[in-house]
Amino acid sequence: MSKKELSANAMKRRWKTRTISFQTLITVIAIIFVLLAFIPIFLMLFLSLKSPSQFYSNLWAIPNPPQWSNYNAAYLQLFQNMVNSVVTVTVGTLLIVVLSAMSGYVFARLDFPLKNFLFMMMLALMMVPGVLTLTPSFKLIQRLGLKNTWWALWLPWASGGQIMGMYLCRTFISAQPAALFESARIDGAREFQAFYKIAVPLAKPILATLVVMNMISLYGDFIWPLLVIDSNSKQVISVAVQTYSSSTGTTDYGAMIAGFVMATVPLLIMFTFSSRLYIEGITSGAVKA
């Protein structure tokens, strides 16, 4: 074997070694980041089994004995609030998805005056920080007499959440072949029939993505429900669990953290059943220009 061949083989071995080392480094870093992401979850489960005395004596000691009664106490006090969250978030998400699909279809397939101008104006609203609209939105809800009702949650959620949804649906529907909709019109289908029977089935992946995104966002909303809902019987879990108190009026941190654990269950169930469609919507060109 010539010297050139020996040199080439040695270089290949060095490159192969470097490639393996780099891949190993990336794998180790990825594992570390995954473990770091799970630390708060493990810590939450760990602290949810502590009694008040264990909390104040030694926070990091293993719960001995584990206080499983914390979950029962949290369930008794927070179950109604969890039901409130499921109902309000479900209705709010449906409103956002329906309005997003309809407005996205209108901007994608219909022609009307000032169409592009109105579309850009709606996109411009995405640039306005939500915190700047809290005070005027709160005053409007007060004037309409909707304070301490679930409409005070649904209307602002629907009006604000549909902007991003409209953009995603409009982009997705625009990417579909125009011949499908033209053929439907030739066959006598009305515009709503074309929307319901063609656009909606094609847009299922992006609609599922919107469902997951908005359910997570609305379920974790804290500031707005805190402002507009006064009654604890109507309050959502994200606020109620923050103000958890025991029957003695003191804060039972173990039971409160058990409430945090319980509050994550609906989201985990929802994401488990919709993760496939969510990933499909993310990877199917939903944000193509």
C-alpha positions in Angstrom: 0.0 0.0 0.0 1.4 3.4 -1.0 2.1 6.2 1.4 -0.7 8.3 -0.2 -3.2 5.5 0.5 -1.9 5.1 4.1 -2.2 8.8 4.6 -5.7 8.9 3.2 -6.9 6.0 5.4 -5.4 7.7 8.5 -7.2 10.9 7.6 -10.5 9.0 7.2 -10.1 7.4 10.6 -9.4 10.7 12.2 -12.5 12.3 10.6 -14.6 9.3 11.7 -13.3 9.5 15.3 -14.1 13.3 15.3 -17.6 12.7 13.9 -18.3 10.0 16.6 -17.0 12.2 19.3 -19.1 15.2 18.2 -22.2 13.0 18.0 -21.5 11.6 21.4 -21.2 15.2 22.8 -24.4 16.3 21.2 -26.2 13.2 22.6 -24.9 13.8 26.1 -25.9 17.5 26.0 -29.4 16.6 24.8 -29.8 14.0 27.6 -28.7 16.7 30.1 -31.3 19.2 28.8 -34.0 16.6 28.9 -33.2 15.7 32.5 -33.2 19.4 33.4 -36.6 19.8 31.9 -38.0 17.0 34.1 -36.4 18.3 37.3 -39.3 20.7 38.1 -41.9 17.9 37.5 -40.1 15.5 39.8 -39.7 18.3 42.4 -43.4 19.1 42.2 -44.3 15.4 42.8 -41.8 15.2 45.6 -43.0 18.3 47.5 -46.7 17.4 47.0 -46.3 14.5 49.5 -45.0 16.7 52.3 -46.9 17.8 55.4 -46.7 21.4 56.6 -44.3 20.4 59.4 -42.1 18.5 56.9 -42.0 21.6 54.7 -40.7 23.9 57.5 -38.4 21.4 59.2 -36.4 20.0 56.2 -37.7 20.9 52.7 -35.4 18.6 50.9 -35.8 15.5 53.0 -37.7 12.5 51.7 -41.4 12.7 52.8 -41.7 10.3 55.7 -44.5 9.3 55.8 -45.8 10.4 52.4 -48.9 12.6 52.8 -51.2 11.1 50.1 -54.0 12.9 51.9 -52.8 16.1 50.2 -54.3 14.9 47.0 -57.6 14.3 48.7 -57.6 17.7 50.3 -56.7 19.4 47.0 -59.4 17.4 45.2 -62.1 18.4 47.6 -61.3 22.1 47.4 -60.2 22.5 43.7 -62.3 20.0 41.8 -65.0 22.6 41.0 -62.4 25.0 39.7 -60.9 22.3 37.5 -64.3 21.6 36.0 -64.6 25.4 35.5 -61.3 25.4 33.6 -62.3 22.5 31.4 -65.6 24.1 30.5 -64.3 27.6 29.9 -61.2 26.4 28.0 -63.2 24.0 25.8 -65.7 26.7 24.8 -63.0 29.3 24.3 -60.9 27.0 22.2 -63.9 26.0 20.0 -64.7 29.7 19.5 -61.1 30.5 18.4 -60.9 27.5 16.1 -64.2 28.1 14.4 -63.6 31.8 13.9 -60.0 31.2 12.8 -61.1 28.6 10.2 -63.9 30.8 8.8 -61.8 34.0 8.7 -58.8 32.1 7.2 -61.0 30.7 4.5 -62.5 34.2 3.7 -59.0 35.7 3.3 -57.7 32.8 1.4 -60.5 32.1 -1.1 -62.7 35.2 -1.4 -62.1 38.5 -3.1 -63.5 41.7 -1.6 -62.5 45.4 -1.3 -59.6 46.2 1.0 -58.9 42.5 1.5 -55.1 42.8 1.8 -55.3 46.0 3.9 -57.6 44.3 6.4 -55.4 41.3 6.5 -52.3 43.4 7.3 -54.2 45.3 9.9 -55.2 42.1 11.7 -51.6 41.0 11.6 -50.5 44.3 13.0 -52.6 43.6 16.1 -50.3 40.7 16.8 -47.5 43.2 17.5 -49.4 44.9 20.3 -48.4 43.5 23.7 -51.3 42.0 25.5 -50.5 43.8 28.7 -51.3 47.1 27.0 -54.9 46.0 26.4 -55.7 44.8 29.9 -57.0 48.1 31.2 -59.3 49.0 28.2 -60.5 45.4 28.0 -61.3 45.3 31.7 -63.2 48.6 31.4 -65.1 47.3 28.4 -66.1 44.2 30.2 -67.3 46.3 33.2 -69.4 48.6 31.0 -71.0 45.6 29.3 -72.0 44.1 32.6 -70.0 40.8 32.0 -67.7 41.0 34.9 -67.8 37.8 37.0 -69.3 35.8 34.2 -67.6 33.3 31.8 -68.4 35.6 28.9 -65.7 37.9 30.3 -63.3 35.1 29.5 -64.7 33.8 26.3 -65.1 37.1 24.3 -61.5 38.4 24.9 -60.0 34.9 24.4 -61.9 34.5 21.1 -61.1 38.0 19.8 -57.4 37.8 20.6 -56.7 34.2 19.9 -58.2 34.1 16.4 -55.6 36.4 14.9 -52.8 33.9 14.8 -55.3 31.1 14.0 -56.6 33.2 11.1 -53.1 33.6 9.7 -52.3 29.9 10.0 -55.6 28.8 8.4 -55.4 31.4 5.7 -51.8 30.2 4.8 -52.8 26.6 4.9 -56.0 26.9 2.8 -54.2 29.2 0.3 -51.7 26.3 -0.3 -54.5 23.9 -1.4 -55.3 23.5 -5.1 -57.7 26.1 -6.3 -59.2 23.6 -8.7 -60.9 21.8 -5.7 -62.9 24.8 -4.8 -63.7 25.8 -8.4 -65.0 22.3 -9.1 -67.2 22.5 -6.0 -68.7 25.8 -7.2 -69.2 24.4 -10.7 -71.1 21.5 -9.2 -73.4 23.9 -7.4 -71.9 24.0 -4.0 -72.4 27.2 -2.0 -69.5 29.0 -0.4 -70.3 27.6 3.1 -70.5 24.1 1.6 -67.1 24.5 0.0 -65.7 25.7 3.3 -67.3 22.9 5.4 -66.9 20.0 3.1 -63.5 20.8 1.4 -61.5 23.3 3.4 -62.2 22.0 6.9 -61.4 18.3 6.2 -58.1 19.4 4.4 -57.2 21.7 7.3 -57.7 19.1 10.1 -54.0 19.0 11.0 -53.7 22.7 11.4 -57.0 22.9 13.3 -55.7 20.2 15.6 -52.6 22.3 16.1 -54.7 25.3 17.0 -56.7 23.3 19.5 -53.6 22.1 21.3 -51.9 25.6 21.2 -54.9 27.4 22.5 -56.0 24.9 25.1 -52.5 25.1 26.7 -52.5 28.9 26.5 -56.0 29.4 27.8 -55.7 26.7 30.5 -52.6 28.5 31.9 -54.1 32.0 31.7 -53.8 33.7 35.1 -53.9 37.5 34.9 -57.2 37.9 33.0 -59.3 35.4 35.0 -57.9 37.0 38.2 -59.1 40.4 37.0 -62.6 39.6 35.8 -63.8 36.6 37.9 -64.5 37.4 41.6 -66.5 34.4 42.7 -64.4 31.3 43.7 -67.3 29.1 42.5 -66.7 30.4 39.0 -62.9 30.8 39.2 -60.6 28.7 37.0 -57.9 26.3 38.4 -54.9 28.4 37.4 -56.1 31.2 39.8 -57.8 29.0 42.5 -54.7 26.8 43.0 -52.6 29.9 43.7 -54.9 31.1 46.5 -55.3 27.6 48.0 -55.8 27.6 51.8 -56.6 24.9 54.2 -59.7 24.8 56.4 -57.8 26.7 59.1 -57.1 29.6 56.7 -53.4 28.9 56.5 -51.5 27.9 53.3 -50.9 24.1 53.1 -48.1 24.0 50.6 -48.2 20.3 50.2 -51.9 20.3 49.3 -51.4 23.3 47.1 -48.6 21.6 45.1 -50.8 18.5 44.9 -53.3 20.8 43.3 -50.7 21.8 40.7 -50.1 18.2 39.9 -53.9 17.6 39.5 -54.2 20.7 37.3 -51.8 19.2 34.8 -53.8 16.0 34.3 -56.4 17.4 31.8 -53.6 18.9 29.6 -51.6 15.6 29.7 -54.7 13.7 28.6 -55.5 16.1 25.9 -52.0 16.2 24.5 -51.7 12.4 24.6 -54.7 12.0 22.3 -53.9 14.9 20.0 -50.1 14.8 19.8 -50.1 13.0 16.4 -52.3 15.6 14.7 -50.4 18.4 16.4 -47.1 17.2 15.0 -48.6 16.6 11.6 -50.0 20.1 11.6 -46.6 21.6 12.6 -44.8 19.7 9.9 -47.3 19.9 7.0 -46.3 23.4 5.9 -48.8 25.3 8.0 -46.6 28.4 8.1 -45.5 28.5 4.5 -45.7 31.9 2.9 
